[in-house]
Amino acid sequence: MAQPAFFKQPRSLTLAELAASTGALLVDPSRAHQTVRGLASLDEAGPMHLAFFDNLKYIDQLAATNAGAILVSPRFEAQVPPHVAVLRASQPFRAFVQIASDLHQDALRPQSWFGCEGIAPSAIIDPTARLEDGVIVEHLAVIGANVEIGSGTVIGAAAVIGPDVKIGRDCNVGPHSSIQCALIGNNVLMHPGCHIGQDGYGFIFFGPEGHLKVPQTGRVLIQNDVEVGAGTTIDRGSLRDTVIGEGTKIDNQVQIGHNVTIGRRCLLAAQIGLAGSLTIGDNVALGAKVGINNHLKIGDGAQVTAMSAVKDDIPAGGRWGGHFAKPTKQWFREILAVERLVQDGTHEAKTKVAKDERRE
């Protein structure tokens, strides 16, 4: 962040302004008029940068930092070098992100990559499509019959919007994305290379005679304020719809199978695989590379550790992890028990070797 070359140069702010906007306390009021011109990490910051500290892992970087000012909790305030202005905050990272969001609003959501306004000459739009005023359609995008797109939405270069798709207002469809059989709400951000509404994976096993494909006649419903990471795929339902709840944030390269229902305000990290017909409640957090079997139910507020494989229902508020996943306390106890067995076995083996050597 020391050199945000691809984004607008942030304006200068005084430490007094930073304190007022975040609720932080400027420990030395005499530095109120000192300015910062950007944000940076501890190890890259210079005298004109603001940094933050809230993790002991980086204590050496704190001691050596050249930052002009730092957001820090009262717990670590005494560790800040004397040349660095201290902004005391109960949640330093949250305050830092608040400032970053204010200074770099152009980085919060995708914009037209090519500065387009209106419809690019090379875009192909079916005459039956209805686009509200203020829609941007970039180069080589294709929009099918009876599509509806709300104002403020950006359709990226070479994106393909299939027939009858409905997209709300202030959305962004990333370049090279494809959408079919979908209804999409307002303020939905889809990063490059997303594929929404394609066939779900449904076959009846016929053995040597081949396999019978199950028609996938459902839809994808994406509610308001959802974000979908680059390269993510969301299959349409077979008989019922695939649903992504309001405010849910999905990382890159996630696969969501047919008939999956995901609740509101969930967090899904990268490379998750969700098998068909499972139900995920509200406020669920899934770590990277989690895999969940089909037809399961994950309760509200549940959390699953990264790289876990889930084959059973998880109750509301559950904290699960492992392969196969189970309550984390049980999982940790089992890991410790196995480690003890290995250590005991290694000790017994060494003792046996020593006895054999003495006999010789």
N, C-alpha and C positions, 0 to 999 in steps of 0.2 A: 504493500500500500504506500510505500515511500515514493514510488514513481507510478501513479495511476495513469499511464500513457494512453490508455484506451477510453478514458472517461474524462469528464470535464474537470478542470483544475478547481479544487475546493477553495472557497473563500477563507480568508483569515478570520480567526475568532480570538477574542481575549479570554484569559482564564476566568475572568468574572462572568463572561457570557456562557462559557462552558459549565461553570458551576450552577448558574441560574437555570440552564436548560435541562440539567440532569438531576438537580437536587443535591449534588456533591458539595462538600465543604472545602473551600480553598484554605489550606492550613495557614499559609502566610499571606495575609490580605495585602501586603505591600507589593505583591506580584500580580495584582488584579489586572493591570494593563498589559501584562506580558501576552504576546500573541503566539498562536500556533497556526501553521499553514497546511497541515496535513496530518495523517495518521500513519503509524508504523509499528512494527513489532519491536520488542525491546532491543534486539541485537542489531536492527537496521535503523533505528531512530536517530535523528540528529537534533540539534538544539531547537529547531522550529517544529518538531513533531510531538504529538501526544501519543502515549502508549498506555498499556494497562498491565497489571500484574495480579494474578490470583491463584498461582499454582507453584508450589515449592520446587517442582521439577526445573523451573527456570530461575531459581534464586541466583545462580551465577551470572545469568544475563542481566538480572536486576542490578547487581553490584557493579557491572561494567557498562551499563547503558549510558548513552549520550543524549537521551531524550530531554526535551525541554520541560515536559510535564508528564505526570503519570497518574492514572486512576488506580487507587489501591484501597484495600479494606483496612480498617483500624488494626487488624491483627498483624499486618505486615508493614505498617507505616514506618516503623523505626528502621526497617531495612533499606529504605530508599536513600540513595546517595544525596548528600547535602546540596549539590548543584541542581537537583531536579525538583521542580515545583510539585507539591503533593495536592491532589484532589481526592479527598477522603470520600469513599462511596461504599455502602454496604454490599453492593453487587457491582464490582468494577467492570466486569465484562458486559453486563447488561447496559450499563451507562455508556461504555465504549461503543456498543452496537447502536445505541440510540443516537449518538453523535455521528457515527458513520452513516446511518440512514439519512440524517439531515444533510450531511455534506455531499453524499453520493446518491442522490435520489435517482439519477440516471442508471445506476447499477442495480436497482431493486427489481426492475422488470424489463424484459426485452423490448427494444425499440425496433423500428424499421432498420434493417441492416444497411440499407442503401439510401436512407433519407427520403424514401418515397412519400408522396402525398397523393391520396386518391388511388386510382387504378393504373398500374403499369401497362404500357402499350402491349407488352408481350403476354399479359395474363389472358386466360381464356375463361369467359364467364357465360354460362348458359343464359339465354334471354329470359328464362322463367325464374331465375334466381332473384332474390330481393335483398339488397344491401342498403342499410340505413346510411344516412349522411355521416361522413367521418370515418368510414371503413377504409383501411389501406390494404391493397392487394399488390404484393411484390411481383417481380419478374417471373414469368413462366408458371405461375400458380394456375391451377385448374379448379373451377367451381362448377358443380353439376346442377342438374335440373332441380328446381323447387327448393334450393338451399336458402336459408334465412340467416343473415349475419347482422348483429347489432352494432350500433355506433361505437367508435373508439377501438374496434377490434382490428388487429393486424394479422393478415394471412401471409406467412413467409414465402420466400422464393421457392418455387417448385413444389409447394405443398399441393395436395390433392384433396378436395372436399367432395365426397360422394353425394348422390342424389338424396334430397329430402332431409339432409342434416340440418339441425338448428343450432346456431352458436350465438350466445348472448352478447352483452355489451362489455367493452373494455377487456376483451380476451386477447391472447396472443397464441397463434399457431406457428410453431417454429418451422424453419426451412426443411424441406424434404419430409415433412410429416404427412400422414394420410389419415383421414377420418371418414368412416362410413357407419351407417346404422346407429347414429348417436344423437343424443340431445344434450347440449352443453350449456351450463348456466352462465352467470356473469363473473367477470374477473377471474377467469380460468387461464392459467399460464401453462402452455405446453412447449417444452424446449425442443430443439432440433431432433428430427428422426423419430418422433413418437408415432405409433401406429395404433389407432383406436377403432374398434368395431369390426375387426376381421373375424373369420370363423374361430369358434372355440374348437378344442381338440376333442372330438367326440366320434368314437367308432365302436361298433359291435364286433368282437373278435370271432372270426369265422374259421380260424385255423388254416389248413392247407388251401381252402377255397378262397381265401382273401378276407377282407374286412368290409363291413357295411358302414358307410358314413351316416351319422346322425345329423339331420338338417339343423342348422343353427339359426333359428328364426327370431331370437330375442334382440334386445338393443343394449347399448351402453348409455347409462344416465350419469352425467357428471354434474354435481351440484356446484353452487357458488363458491368462489375463493379457493378452489383446488389448484395445486401446482403439480405438474407431472414432469419428471426429469427426462433428460435426453435418452433416446433409445428404449424407452419403456413401451411395453405392449399391453393393451387391455382388450381382451376378447369379448365379443358380444355374447349374450346369453343364448342358450338353446331354447328352452320354453319360457323361462322368466328372464328378467333383465340383469345385467351386471351393473352394480350401483357403486359409485364413489361418493361418500358423504361430504357435506359442506366443510370447508376449511382443512381438509386432509392434504398432507404434503408427501409426495412420492418422489423418491430419489431416482437416479439414473439406472437403466437396465433392469427394471423390475418387470416380471411377468405376472399378469393377473388373469387367471383363467375364467372360463364362462360361468355365469350365474353367481359369481362372487359378490357378496355385499360387504362393503367397508363402511363403517360408521363415520361420524363427524370428528374432525380434529385429530385424526390419526397421523402417526409419523412412520413412514416406511423407508428404511435405508436401502442402500444400493444392492442389486443382484438378488433380491428376494424372489422366491417362486411360490405363488399361491395357486394351489390346485383348485379344480372347479367345485362350485356349489358349497363353498365354506362361507361362514358368516363371522365377521369381525365387528365387535361393538365400538362404542365411542371412546376416544382418547386412548387408543391402544398404540403402543410403541414397539416396533419390530426392528431388531438390529440387522446389520448387513448379512446377506447370504442365508437368512432364515428360510427354511422350507416348511410349508404346512400342507398336510394331506387333505384330500377332498372331504366334503361333508362334515367338517368339524365346526365347532363354535368357540370363538375366542371372546371372553367376557369383557365388559367395559373396564377400561383402565388397566388392562393386563399389559405386561412387558415381557418380551422374549429376548434373551441374550443372542448376540451375533453368532452366526454359524450353527444355530440349533436346528434340529429336525423335530417337528411336532407331529405326533400321530394320535394325540388324545385331545379332547376338549380341555380348555383352560378356563377356570372360573374367573369371575369378575375380580379385578385387583390382583390376580396371580402374578408372581414373579418366577418365570420358568427359564430353564436353559439346559443345554446338553444334547446328547445324541444317544437315545431319544430323549426329548425334553421332559423335564420333571421339575417340581418346585426347587428353586435354587438352593435352599438350605439342604435339602436331601441330596442334591447333585454334588454340592461341595463336600458333604460328609462322605459320600461314596468316593470322591476323588482322593480325599485324605486317607481313607481306609486302604485304597489300592496302593497309594504311595507308601504307607506303612508296611504293607505286605511285601512290596518290592524291596524296601530297605531292610526289613527283617530277613527276607530271603537272601539278599546279597550278603548280609552279615553272617548268616549261617553258612553260606557257600565259602566265604573267606575263612571262617573258622575250620571248616572241614579240610580245606586245602592246607592250612597251617598244620593241622594234626597229621595229615598224610606226609607232609614234608619232614616232620619230626620223627615219624616212624622210619622213614628212609635213612 
